[in-house]
């Protein structure tokens, strides 16, 4: 009898062109654990299965489905990773799947009074920050820029940068990081 979880992990890992080592790093599990999960006799814990699904940017259901499409990946909002900083005033939801390794799309919400240091990206990367609602403050190399609703700021992603909301209303934005 075949194991649908092992088949799904192998299929999606290959679809996303990931090695076992890289997927294990993304899932924050030992590579040996992942190798065992790809064995037809494996019986992994649900918590490990969830970690692998999240690292692949899919649901647990996607791991066991027989869906063969390598052209379409749909990710439910509930399965997207959320980074919370500044005592909950800054929320960044990773909206890009793991298969898009050179582009990261983040849905950002900032409450009033938020100030959060960005993580510099590798040399050669680019960041686009599109403000959808409110007015965000984006600081790049110590210089502050007000980014109003509907406007975009672009900068080299390796530069030190911070995000903030100096206004009285929440800010909603999309940040796209492209790595060459």
N, C-alpha and C positions, 0 to 999 in steps of 0.2 A: 504494500500500500504506500502511496506517495504522501508526503507531508505538504499540505498547501502552503504553510508558512515558509518552509525551506525553499519551495519552488518560487514563491512570490519574492522572497528576498533576493534570490539569485537573478530572477528575471528583472526586477527593478534596479538592482545594483549594476547589472550589465547594461540596461537601458540608459542609465545615467553615467555609464563609463567610469565607475568607481571601483577601485581595488578593495579587497577585504580590509586592508589596513586603513585606508582612507575612510571607509564607511564606519569602521569601528571607532576611529577618532571622532568622527562627527556625532556618533551615537554615545560617545563617552563610555564605551565598554571595551573589555580586552578583545584583541583580534581573535584569540582562541575561542572566545564565547561566540563571536560571529561565525567563525568557521564551523563550530558545532551546530549553530542554528541552521546552517545550510545543508546539514546532514539530514537525510530522510527519516532517521530515527530520533531526531532531536525533540525535546519536550521543554522548550524554554518557558521561563516565567512570563506572565503578562506584562510585568514592568519592563522587562528587557525587550519584548516585542514592541511595546509602545515607544521606547527609546529609538529603536531602529526605524520604525514607521515615521517618527518625527524627523529623524535625521534625513530620511529619504523625501520628506515633504509630502507624505501620503497618509491616509488613514490605515488603521489596522485592517479594515475591510479590503482596502486595495492590495494588501499583502496576500490575502487568501483568494481574491477574485481571479478568475481565469481571463480577465480582460487582456487582450493582446496588443492594444494600441500603444505604439511607442511615440505617437505624435501628439497625444493629448494627455495632460495631467490636470485634474481638477482637485483643488485643495479647499476644504471647508475652513471657514474662519476659526472654528474651534480647534483645528489642528495646527494652526500657525503659532510659532514661538513668539512669546511676548517678553520683552525686556522692560523691567520697571526700575526707574531710578528717581533720585531726588524725592524720597519719601512718597512715591506714588504720583508725583506731579508730572513725570515724564513717562510715557508709555510708547514703546516702539514695537510694532507687530511686523515680524518678518513675513512679507507677502510673496517673496520669490521662492520657488522650490529649489531644492538642493541641486537639481540638474542645471540650473543657471548659475554656474560657478563664477562667471566673470561679471555678473550683474546682481546687485542686491537691491531689492525694493522694500522699503520700510514705510509703513503707515504710522505716522507720528501724531500723538496727542500730547499737548502741553497745557497744564493748568496755570492760572495766573501765579506769578512769583517763581516759576520754574527756571532753573539755571542748571544746565547739564553739560559737562565736558564731553565732546565727541572723541571717538577713538580714531586716531590717524590711520589711514589706510595705506597700503603699499605704494611706494614710489611709482608714478605713472598712472595712478588712479584718478578718477574725476568724480565729483559729487555735484548732483543737481538737487536743489531743495525747492520744492514748489509749495507755496503756502495756499491752502484751500479756504481756510476760514481764520479770521483774526489777523493779528500782526505779530509775526515772529521776529526775534532778534537773533541773528546769526553772526557770530564773532569769528573772524578768520585772521590768524596771526595777530591778535590783539585789536583789530579794527572791527567795530560793530556796524552791522547793516540791518536796517529795518526792512523786513520783507512782508509787504501787505498782501492781503487776500488776492489771489489771482496772479501774483508775481512770482518770479523764480530768481534764485541766485545760483551761480555756478562757480566752483572753485576746484583747485587741485586737491584731491582727497588726502594726500599725505601731509598737508599743512595742518598745524594745530587749529582746532575749531571747537566752538561751543554753541549750544542752542539755548534760547531763553524765551520767556514770555513776560514782558514788562507790563503788559496790558491788564485790563480787568476781566476780559473774556477769554475762554479757552481758545487755543490754537489747534488747528488740524492741518497737517501737511503730509506730503509724500517726499521721501528722500530716496534718490536713486544713486547708487555708487557703481561706477563702471570701472573695471580693472583691465588694463591692457596686458 
